[in-house]
Amino acid sequence: MPSLIGTTAFDRLARAMKGRSPDDVAAAALLRRSRIRLARISRRVCEDLATGEKFTLLPTAFSDAIGDGVSFGLFTTIDAAHIVAPRTLVPLDDAALALARGFVRPGNLGLGNGVRCAEAIYRHIVRNGIVPPATAGSGRKPKLPFRPDENRLDALAAAWAGLGRDPNDRELAQARGFAGQDALMEVLLNVSIARNAGAPELASAYTRIAAVLMETMALRAAHGSGRGNLDAVAAAMDAAVERGTFPREGRTLFDSLRERVKLSAARPAEDTADLDRLVQRIRALRAKTVEQGCTEQEALAAAEKVAELLDRYGLNLSELDLRKQSCEGIGIETDRKRRGPIDDCMGTIAAFFDCRVWAETAEDGTLRYIFFGLPADVQASVYLHDLIALAFATETAAFQRGDFYRSADSGHRRSATNSFQLGLARGINQKLQTLRQARDVASDGSTGRALVPVKDSMIDDEMERLGFTFHRRPTARRRVLPTAYNAGKEAGERFEYRPGIEQDY
């Protein structure tokens, strides 16, 4: 393989051959023209399956030992019409050939990366053995390079290949759990391998799994998650095809399946005028308050006002009306790679408006949060998050103007600010939890809060379709400065209702 400057190890060897015998020099010159090839040998005709070239194969001990069939190894061109095998060749059965074809560059441009192709073939042979040439075509099925006993994706495909029916909800949920770029590319590659090896049932199973993965990723992207970007997958496939490490037919299948992927968000047209007005009102309130800035008290007062609007809207809904709505998600970018004190409020914000929230890491390593639920609830959660973020900025600035912060040495000021914000988050969480409990007690089944269990079931159903697997991160013990922490907690617990926020927008 060429180095970065274009020379191969054989080129460097030839340059070092000065003073050697003519035979050695001639042998080095031949090796410089050597290439790793995927070749079909029939009598003395050698056809390169990656370039379409045909040569007359000159006899050597290596080519005589391999006989007719498909072989992989190093070949040296003598001239435009003749080729020779200078070392041991590897016979390939159907499964190994299918694996090698995944490295063929389109347009008869040869193998994309012969060394990686060799690694993949040798790994396959070590794990699975190879069908001897004498048994090829005898009706014996080739051993495919899949490991259902070790690989969960292969196990799922093997199970689906033997179903004889459509997968049920539990089986679909298993597939959705794999959704992601790496798994999707692996499945599409396996479709090519199974097809080329004459295993149509297995190829069909992998194709069906690929469709489920793509549908799940498209749903995730529609709900604000960064882990469902099919455009990013397409770009990664294009790069892999260019390198010769991914088959062109896999990319074609991806395009075909993408055309068939349809989000279930398309529902029968319903009268959503009231919902649209509510969402617009929340957005207007958000815009007005965010522009003006707010303190922690104003943020909590605004949260209570929005909760009142949502409960009032719920009074006019039946369960049937509620189930006509579609869940949605909105992503919040943090531009931070580490958690901060405000992140402690995310779960409480979501719970206050009957939503779910989760964190994910973007490609650049920054954190983003996804609020997920019914449309008005999600808009309200994002609104409250923005208000609390402003309250953090306002209250922190006020704290840093205070005597405690000013009297702290420079080495402790960062710790003081962090302690204050941890206390502020604790105080805001406690206040929001108190307000939510008061709403639930006051409702007594007579307000829009009566439909909360219905909301929960709808969100659970949609979350199952997204196929996420969540892990709760344990909360680390954090050391704080008591005075600063208590100051923040007190700021978070204060509440002063501001009548001006009662206005409807």
C-alpha positions in Angstrom: 0.0 0.0 0.0 1.3 3.5 -0.8 2.5 5.7 2.0 1.4 9.3 2.3 4.1 10.4 -0.2 2.9 7.8 -2.7 5.7 5.2 -2.4 5.3 1.6 -1.3 7.6 -0.6 0.7 8.6 -2.3 -2.5 9.6 1.0 -4.1 11.9 1.7 -1.1 13.2 -1.8 -1.4 14.0 -1.4 -5.1 15.9 1.8 -4.4 18.1 -0.1 -1.9 19.0 -2.9 -4.4 22.1 -1.2 -5.9 24.9 -3.6 -6.1 22.7 -6.7 -5.8 22.5 -9.5 -8.4 20.5 -8.9 -11.6 17.9 -11.5 -10.5 17.3 -9.7 -7.2 16.9 -6.4 -9.1 14.5 -8.0 -11.5 12.5 -9.6 -8.7 12.2 -6.2 -6.9 11.1 -4.6 -10.2 8.3 -7.2 -10.4 7.2 -6.6 -6.8 6.9 -2.9 -7.5 4.1 -3.8 -9.9 2.3 -6.1 -7.4 -1.2 -5.5 -6.3 -3.7 -7.1 -4.0 -6.4 -8.5 -6.2 -9.7 -10.3 -6.0 -9.4 -12.7 -9.0 -11.5 -15.5 -10.6 -9.2 -18.1 -12.1 -10.4 -20.4 -14.9 -7.8 -22.6 -16.4 -5.2 -19.9 -17.3 -7.5 -16.9 -17.5 -7.3 -14.6 -14.5 -10.1 -12.0 -14.2 -9.8 -9.2 -11.7 -13.3 -8.9 -10.2 -12.6 -5.4 -8.9 -11.3 -3.9 -12.2 -12.7 -6.1 -14.9 -9.2 -6.7 -16.3 -8.3 -10.1 -17.8 -4.8 -11.6 -18.0 -3.1 -14.9 -18.9 -1.9 -16.4 -15.6 1.6 -17.7 -15.8 2.3 -20.9 -13.9 3.8 -20.7 -10.4 3.7 -23.2 -7.5 1.2 -20.9 -5.8 -1.3 -20.6 -8.7 -0.9 -24.3 -9.5 -1.8 -25.2 -5.9 -4.9 -23.0 -5.8 -6.6 -24.4 -9.0 -9.7 -22.8 -10.5 -12.1 -20.6 -8.5 -12.1 -17.2 -6.8 -8.8 -16.3 -5.0 -7.5 -13.4 -3.1 -3.9 -12.3 -2.8 -0.9 -10.6 -4.3 -0.5 -10.6 -8.1 2.2 -9.1 -10.3 1.7 -8.0 -13.8 4.5 -9.0 -16.2 3.1 -7.0 -19.1 -0.3 -5.9 -20.5 -1.4 -9.5 -21.1 0.3 -11.6 -18.5 0.2 -11.9 -14.7 1.8 -14.1 -12.0 1.1 -15.0 -8.4 4.3 -14.4 -6.5 3.1 -15.8 -3.2 0.4 -18.0 -1.6 -3.2 -17.2 -2.7 -6.3 -17.6 -0.5 -9.3 -19.5 -2.0 -12.7 -17.8 -1.2 -16.1 -19.4 -0.7 -19.3 -17.5 -1.3 -19.4 -16.0 2.1 -15.8 -14.8 1.9 -16.4 -13.5 -1.6 -19.4 -11.5 -0.5 -17.3 -10.0 2.3 -14.6 -9.0 -0.2 -17.1 -7.5 -2.6 -17.9 -4.9 0.1 -14.5 -3.4 -0.5 -14.8 -3.1 -4.3 -14.9 0.5 -5.5 -17.6 1.4 -8.0 -16.7 1.9 -11.7 -14.1 -0.9 -11.9 -11.6 1.1 -9.8 -10.3 -1.9 -7.9 -10.3 -2.6 -4.2 -10.7 0.5 -2.0 -8.3 -0.7 0.6 -6.6 -4.1 -0.1 -5.0 -4.3 3.4 -8.3 -3.8 5.2 -10.0 -6.2 2.8 -7.3 -8.8 3.7 -7.8 -8.2 7.4 -11.5 -8.8 7.0 -11.1 -12.0 5.0 -8.5 -13.5 7.3 -10.6 -12.6 10.3 -13.6 -14.3 8.7 -11.6 -17.4 7.9 -10.1 -17.7 11.4 -13.6 -17.4 12.9 -15.6 -19.5 10.4 -13.3 -21.6 8.4 -13.9 -21.8 4.6 -15.8 -24.1 2.4 -13.2 -26.2 0.5 -13.3 -25.8 -3.3 -14.2 -29.5 -3.7 -17.5 -29.0 -1.8 -18.4 -25.7 -3.5 -21.5 -26.1 -5.7 -22.4 -29.4 -4.0 -25.5 -28.0 -2.3 -23.7 -27.3 0.9 -24.6 -23.8 2.2 -21.6 -21.5 2.9 -21.0 -20.5 6.4 -21.8 -16.8 6.7 -19.7 -14.4 8.7 -22.4 -13.7 11.3 -22.2 -14.6 15.0 -25.7 -14.7 16.5 -24.2 -16.3 19.6 -22.0 -13.2 20.2 -23.6 -10.3 18.2 -27.1 -9.2 19.3 -27.9 -7.7 15.9 -27.0 -11.0 14.2 -29.1 -12.8 16.7 -32.1 -10.5 16.0 -31.7 -11.0 12.2 -31.5 -14.8 12.6 -34.7 -14.7 14.7 -36.6 -12.5 12.2 -35.5 -14.7 9.3 -37.3 -17.6 10.9 -40.5 -15.7 11.9 -42.7 -16.4 8.9 -44.7 -13.3 10.0 -44.4 -9.6 10.8 -42.5 -8.8 14.0 -44.6 -8.0 17.0 -44.3 -5.0 19.2 -41.8 -6.5 21.5 -39.6 -7.6 18.6 -39.9 -4.2 17.0 -38.9 -2.6 20.3 -35.7 -4.8 20.3 -34.8 -3.5 16.9 -35.4 0.1 17.8 -33.0 -0.2 20.7 -30.1 -0.5 18.1 -31.0 2.7 16.2 -27.8 4.6 15.4 -25.3 5.3 12.6 -22.9 2.4 13.4 -25.7 -0.2 13.7 -27.4 1.0 10.6 -24.3 0.8 8.5 -23.5 -2.7 9.9 -27.0 -3.9 9.0 -26.8 -2.6 5.5 -23.4 -4.2 4.9 -24.9 -7.5 6.2 -27.7 -7.2 3.7 -25.1 -7.2 0.9 -23.2 -10.1 2.4 -26.3 -12.2 2.8 -27.6 -11.5 -0.7 -24.3 -12.3 -2.3 -24.0 -15.5 -0.3 -27.4 -16.8 -1.4 -29.2 -16.3 1.9 -32.4 -14.4 0.9 -34.3 -14.9 4.1 -31.5 -13.5 6.1 -31.0 -10.6 3.7 -34.7 -9.8 4.0 -34.5 -9.9 7.8 -31.5 -7.4 7.8 -33.4 -5.2 5.3 -36.4 -5.1 7.6 -34.3 -4.3 10.6 -32.6 -1.5 8.6 -36.0 0.0 7.8 -37.0 0.0 11.5 -33.7 1.6 12.4 -34.2 4.4 9.8 -37.8 5.0 10.8 -36.7 5.2 14.5 -33.9 7.6 13.7 -36.1 9.8 11.6 -38.6 10.0 14.5 -35.9 10.9 16.9 -34.7 13.7 14.6 -38.3 15.0 14.3 -38.5 15.1 18.1 -35.4 17.2 18.5 -32.8 14.6 19.1 -29.4 14.9 17.5 -29.1 11.1 17.3 -31.3 10.5 14.3 -29.7 12.6 11.6 -30.0 10.5 8.4 -28.2 13.1 6.4 -25.1 12.6 8.6 -25.4 8.8 8.1 -25.6 9.4 4.3 -22.4 11.5 4.4 -20.6 8.8 6.4 -21.7 6.2 3.9 -20.5 8.3 1.0 -17.1 8.7 2.6 -16.9 4.9 3.3 -17.9 4.1 -0.3 -15.2 6.4 -1.5 -12.6 4.7 0.7 -13.9 1.3 -0.5 -14.9 0.1 2.9 -18.7 0.1 2.3 -20.5 -1.4 -0.7 -22.2 0.8 -3.2 -25.3 -1.4 -3.1 -25.6 -0.7 0.6 -25.8 3.0 -0.2 -28.4 2.4 -2.9 -30.5 0.4 -0.4 -30.2 3.2 2.1 -31.7 5.6 -0.4 -34.5 3.2 -1.3 -35.4 2.6 2.3 -35.3 6.3 3.1 -37.9 7.0 0.5 -40.2 4.5 2.2 -39.7 5.8 5.7 -42.8 7.7 6.7 -43.3 9.3 10.0 -46.5 8.5 11.8 -46.8 12.1 12.8 -49.2 12.5 9.8 -52.6 12.2 11.4 -56.1 13.0 10.1 -56.8 16.8 10.0 -58.4 17.9 13.2 -59.5 21.3 14.6 -56.4 22.4 16.6 -57.3 26.1 16.7 -57.4 26.2 20.5 -54.1 24.4 20.8 -52.5 26.7 18.3 -53.7 29.7 20.2 -52.4 28.3 23.4 -49.0 27.6 21.9 -48.8 31.0 20.4 -49.7 32.6 23.7 -46.9 30.7 25.5 -44.4 31.7 22.8 -45.4 35.3 23.0 -45.1 35.3 26.8 -41.7 33.7 26.5 -40.5 36.3 24.0 -41.7 39.2 26.1 -40.2 37.9 29.3 -36.9 36.8 27.8 -36.4 40.2 26.2 -36.9 41.9 29.5 -34.9 39.6 31.7 -36.3 38.3 35.0 -35.4 37.5 38.5 -36.1 34.1 40.2 -39.4 35.4 41.6 -40.6 36.5 38.2 -39.6 33.2 36.7 -41.7 31.2 39.2 -44.6 33.6 38.8 -44.5 33.1 35.1 -44.3 29.4 35.5 -47.4 29.4 37.7 -49.2 31.5 35.1 -48.4 29.1 32.2 -49.5 26.2 34.4 -52.8 27.9 34.9 -53.2 28.4 31.1 -52.5 24.7 30.5 -54.9 23.6 33.2 -57.6 25.9 31.8 -57.0 24.5 28.3 -57.3 20.9 29.8 -60.8 21.7 31.0 -62.1 21.8 27.5 -60.5 18.5 26.4 -61.9 15.0 26.5 -59.6 12.0 26.5 -60.4 11.6 22.8 -59.4 15.1 22.0 -56.2 14.7 23.9 -55.2 11.5 22.1 -55.6 13.3 18.7 -52.4 15.3 19.6 -49.0 14.2 18.6 -46.0 14.2 20.9 -43.1 16.4 20.0 -39.6 17.2 21.3 -37.5 20.4 21.4 -33.8 20.4 21.9 -32.0 22.8 24.2 -28.3 23.5 23.3 -26.1 24.2 26.4 -22.7 25.0 24.6 -21.2 23.2 27.7 -19.3 19.9 27.8 -19.8 19.5 31.6 -22.8 19.6 33.7 -23.6 22.8 35.6 -25.8 23.6 38.6 -28.7 24.7 36.3 -28.9 21.1 35.0 -30.2 20.0 38.3 -33.4 21.8 37.4 -34.1 20.0 34.1 -36.0 17.1 35.6 -38.1 19.3 37.8 -39.0 21.6 34.9 -40.1 18.6 32.8 -42.2 17.1 35.6 -43.8 20.5 36.3 -45.4 20.5 32.8 -45.9 16.7 32.5 -43.0 16.2 30.1 -39.9 14.0 29.9 -36.4 15.2 29.5 -33.1 13.5 28.7 -29.6 14.6 28.0 -27.4 13.6 25.1 -23.9 14.5 23.9 -23.6 16.2 20.6 -20.9 15.4 18.0 -18.8 18.3 19.3 -19.0 17.0 22.9 -21.5 19.6 24.1 -24.5 18.7 26.2 -28.0 19.1 24.9 -31.4 18.4 26.6 -34.5 17.2 24.9 -37.9 18.1 26.4 -40.5 15.6 25.1 -44.3 15.5 25.5 -47.5 17.1 24.2 -47.0 20.3 22.1 -48.2 22.9 24.6 -46.4 21.2 27.5 -43.1 21.1 25.7 -43.4 24.8 24.7 -44.1 25.6 28.4 -41.1 23.6 29.5 -38.7 25.4 27.1 -40.2 28.7 28.2 -39.6 27.9 31.9 -36.1 26.7 31.1 -35.3 30.0 29.5 -36.7 31.9 32.4 -34.7 29.9 34.9 -31.6 30.5 32.9 -32.2 34.2 33.0 -32.9 34.0 36.7 -29.6 32.2 37.2 -27.8 35.0 35.4 -29.7 37.7 37.3 -29.4 36.2 40.8 -25.7 35.2 40.3 -24.9 38.8 39.2 -26.6 40.1 42.3 -24.7 37.6 44.5 -21.4 38.6 43.0 -22.1 42.2 44.0 -22.7 41.2 47.6 -20.3 41.4 50.6 -19.6 37.7 50.9 -18.4 37.3 47.3 -16.4 40.6 47.4 -14.7 39.6 50.7 -13.7 36.1 49.4 -10.2 35.6 48.1 -9.8 35.1 44.3 -9.1 31.5 44.8 -12.5 30.8 46.4 -14.7 33.1 44.3 -15.4 30.4 41.7 -16.3 27.9 44.4 -18.5 30.6 46.0 -20.4 31.2 42.7 -20.8 27.4 42.1 -22.1 26.9 45.7 -24.6 29.8 45.3 -25.9 28.3 42.0 -26.3 24.8 43.5 -28.3 26.4 46.3 -30.3 28.4 43.8 -31.2 25.2 41.9 -32.2 23.5 45.1 -34.4 26.3 46.1 -36.1 26.6 42.7 -36.7 22.8 42.5 -38.3 22.8 45.9 -40.6 25.7 45.0 -41.6 24.1 41.7 -42.3 20.8 43.4 -44.5 22.7 46.0 -46.4 24.5 43.2 -47.0 21.2 41.3 -48.3 19.5 44.4 -50.6 22.4 45.1 -52.0 22.1 41.5 -52.6 18.4 41.9 -54.3 18.8 45.2 -56.4 21.7 44.0 -57.5 19.8 40.9 -59.3 16.9 42.7 -60.2 15.5 39.3 -62.2 18.5 38.3 -59.6 20.4 36.2 -57.4 19.6 33.2 -55.1 17.8 35.6 -57.4 14.8 35.5 -56.0 13.8 32.1 -52.4 13.6 33.3 -52.4 9.7 33.4 -53.6 9.8 29.8 -50.7 12.1 28.9 -48.3 9.8 30.6 -49.5 6.7 28.6 -49.3 8.6 25.3 -45.7 9.7 26.1 -44.7 6.2 27.1 -46.1 4.8 23.9 -44.2 7.4 21.8 -41.0 6.9 23.8 -41.2 3.2 23.0 -41.3 4.0 19.3 -38.2 6.1 19.7 -36.3 3.1 21.0 -34.1 5.0 23.4 -32.2 3.2 26.2 -31.6 5.6 29.1 -29.1 5.4 31.9 -29.5 7.4 35.0 -26.3 9.1 35.9 -25.5 8.9 39.6 -25.3 12.3 41.3 -21.8 12.9 42.7 -21.3 14.4 46.1 -20.4 18.0 45.8 -18.6 20.2 48.3 -20.0 23.6 48.8 -19.4 26.8 50.8 -22.3 26.8 53.3 -22.8 30.5 53.3 -23.0 30.8 49.5 -25.1 27.7 49.2 -27.6 28.9 51.8 -27.8 32.3 50.1 -28.6 30.6 46.8 -31.2 28.3 48.4 -32.9 31.3 50.1 -33.0 33.1 46.8 -34.6 30.1 45.1 -37.3 29.7 47.8 -38.4 33.3 47.7 -41.6 33.9 45.8 -43.4 37.1 45.1 -46.3 37.0 42.7 -46.1 39.7 40.0 -49.6 40.7 38.8 -48.1 42.0 35.5 -47.4 38.5 34.4 -51.1 37.6 34.7 -51.8 39.3 31.4 -52.8 37.0 28.5 -50.7 37.3 25.4 
